[in-house]
Amino acid sequence: MGDLTGLVLFVLFGAIFFYVLYGVIRAAVRDGILQADERRARRSGELDRR
């Protein structure tokens, strides 16, 4: 019975780790997209002024 508990805990902590990792990657991608949009908007604003 102890082996089953250890296995369940291992799977549970693995799932939590990958869920947190997914959230971190998702936030980083979202921030990168927002930065690219801001940079693109600034560049298009600079080109319009010329």
C-alpha positions as a Markdown table, in Angstrom:
| # | Residue | x | y | z |
|---|---|---|---|---|
| 1 | Met | 0.0 | 0.0 | 0.0 |
| 2 | Gly | 2.9 | 2.3 | 0.7 |
| 3 | Asp | 4.2 | 2.0 | -2.9 |
| 4 | Leu | 0.8 | 3.1 | -4.3 |
| 5 | Thr | 0.8 | 6.1 | -2.0 |
| 6 | Gly | 4.2 | 7.1 | -3.2 |
| 7 | Leu | 3.3 | 6.7 | -6.8 |
| 8 | Val | 0.1 | 8.8 | -6.4 |
| 9 | Leu | 2.1 | 11.5 | -4.7 |
| 10 | Phe | 4.7 | 11.4 | -7.4 |
| 11 | Val | 2.1 | 11.8 | -10.1 |
| 12 | Leu | 0.3 | 14.5 | -8.2 |
| 13 | Phe | 3.4 | 16.6 | -7.7 |
| 14 | Gly | 4.4 | 16.0 | -11.3 |
| 15 | Ala | 1.0 | 17.3 | -12.5 |
| 16 | Ile | 1.2 | 20.3 | -10.2 |
| 17 | Phe | 4.7 | 21.1 | -11.6 |
| 18 | Phe | 3.6 | 20.9 | -15.2 |
| 19 | Tyr | 0.5 | 23.0 | -14.5 |
| 20 | Val | 2.6 | 25.7 | -13.0 |
| 21 | Leu | 5.2 | 25.4 | -15.8 |
| 22 | Tyr | 2.3 | 25.8 | -18.3 |
| 23 | Gly | 1.1 | 29.0 | -16.6 |
| 24 | Val | 4.6 | 30.5 | -16.6 |
| 25 | Ile | 5.2 | 29.8 | -20.2 |
| 26 | Arg | 1.7 | 31.1 | -21.1 |
| 27 | Ala | 2.3 | 34.3 | -19.2 |
| 28 | Ala | 5.7 | 34.8 | -20.9 |
| 29 | Val | 4.3 | 34.3 | -24.3 |
| 30 | Arg | 1.5 | 36.7 | -23.6 |
| 31 | Asp | 4.0 | 39.3 | -22.4 |
| 32 | Gly | 6.1 | 38.8 | -25.4 |
| 33 | Ile | 3.2 | 39.3 | -27.8 |
| 34 | Leu | 2.2 | 42.5 | -26.0 |
| 35 | Gln | 5.7 | 43.8 | -26.2 |
| 36 | Ala | 5.9 | 43.0 | -29.9 |
| 37 | Asp | 2.5 | 44.8 | -30.4 |
| 38 | Glu | 3.8 | 47.9 | -28.6 |
| 39 | Arg | 7.0 | 47.9 | -30.5 |
| 40 | Arg | 5.1 | 47.6 | -33.8 |
| 41 | Ala | 2.8 | 50.4 | -32.8 |
| 42 | Arg | 5.7 | 52.7 | -32.0 |
| 43 | Arg | 7.4 | 51.9 | -35.3 |
| 44 | Ser | 4.3 | 52.6 | -37.3 |
| 45 | Gly | 3.9 | 55.8 | -35.4 |
| 46 | Glu | 7.4 | 56.8 | -36.2 |
| 47 | Leu | 7.0 | 56.0 | -39.9 |
| 48 | Asp | 3.8 | 58.1 | -40.0 |
| 49 | Arg | 5.6 | 61.2 | -38.8 |
| 50 | Arg | 8.2 | 61.1 | -41.6 |
